[in-house]
Amino acid sequence: MTLIDLPVTAAEPQPDMALHDDRMDVHHHPVEDPDSIVPLPPVHHVAARLVIGDLIVAGRLRIAPARADGGDHPVWHPAWMFEAARAPLSGPVLSRLADPATAIGLVPRVDGSAIWRRRLDPLRMVLVDIDGEAGLIRLATSDCQPLIDRLPRLATALPAMIDGRSLNRRAFPAHITAIGPYETVADVEGPPALLVPGTLLTLTVTRPWATPFRMTARLVAAGPVPADGIAAATTRIVLRMADRQAVDRAAILATCTAPGFGIHGLWTYGLRPRGLMRHLRVVPVASRADLVAAWSLRRDANRFFGRRPEAREPADWADHLDASSIVFLAILGDKPIATARLVLNDGDRSRSELQAQVPVPDQFWEGGFVEISRLVVHPDFRGNRIRYDLFREVERLSLSLGARYMLFDAIPKLAPLYEAVGGRRLPLTKKHPDSDETVQVMYVDMRRILGRLNRFSAVWLAGFGSTLGRHLAIEGRGPTDAILGPRRRTVAAAVIRGMGRLLARLAG
């Protein structure tokens, strides 16, 4: 076995400082035995190889907290003691260690084969001091504080578990406090001596909206947690994702949970993880908190374009039609990222947002219509076809209500997007509700799409066919027959319904 695992207790002295490692001057004199400074629990040794330039030294590693001068309140520096298998250290090894340009890397043997398979480099370490005669080398991990400061912080820590071969397959609870696509910071409840730099750990995070995220990561730094009220055996660690699959999962988790980190943040890393949008769900507003979230999205999206800068409170973006509308939220993981509403007029012209500014033609009042309005996407998530997901939910409700027409307005640059899925322009324009911009009034004729085979019905089926199929499976043909009117028994309508059912089965 490459792992010597002796009993470890949690009774180690507790540091008072944040995770960091001040590099000390290298002294070629005997290393003061940490056991003589402070009583330590039974040690935990891990067999390892130290890569010093082009030389490899075999030995074992254990934690060695060193005390700095701090008067009545000493400061503890996280450090590690490497004990070479052969002492004293050879002249070539000492000469390379004396050269500050020499790179020092650590490879724990317990994960050596897994590190080799993943083509990971030895973990870079910082030399503290040396006892060449005893073959002892005191090391510290590289300073990760600048990295920690750059990572997206979480509003609420995510519960997680870590396990790995270096822990003898034990699992420790952890709380993730910051996460990005390549690194994460977690507070682990477990003996610090077991959290060995360079080892591979499996980080498991469970969220209610997804299957568990399991990510293989490398422990690159460990140190005390500088906070009151933390469990005595809590250690702050920095993990770096060890493979592309772990990077993709960490990217999805960061996008779905970390405030201020969105699709655009992923693009700056050059990442487009597959499966991200599987965690998007569109739900109707069911509480006051949901409604405030929808108003906040209206504010953030419109202020991104410079509209109504004076309206800073979410309630400033409410209006009287919210009470007669179905308001939707698109939620990606834990984060609301888009909203829209379906205004239901029930033939009452006073409850039509469009009618208040332009005369809605009588054909729409006779055929029955709903209005889509206040459709906005958070600036961090624009450009990811989220509008289509909102439209699918609007489409489902429109089918249930038996409304033949869907009316909406669009800024000029988005009009072609809606035309591609069957939208048509009316010879009407109106003022944007939150600015002086002129917007185009458009509509979708559900009878035209569901009752005819043409290029629009093909495009519509590609984007919304599964919604139609599920609707037919749940509610039957009654609502669609009401939309199709006298043409409900046409061959085209039957083909479109059949294709909808097929697409729904394929989508699962």
Helices and strands as residue ranges (DSSP letters): E 3-4, H 34-37, E 45-52, E 55-63, E 66-68, E 75-77, E 80-84, H 91-98, E 104-108, G 109-111, H 112-117, E 123-131, E 136-141, H 145-150, E 153-163, G 165-167, E 171-179, E 183-189, G 192-194, E 200-205, E 213-224, E 234-241, H 244-257, H 263-268, G 276-279, E 280-284, H 288-304, G 314-317, G 320-324, E 325-332, E 335-343, G 349-351, H 362-367, E 369-377, G 379-381, H 386-401, E 405-410, G 412-414, H 415-419, E 424-431, E 438-445, H 446-451, H 455-475, H 478-484, G 485-489, H 491-507
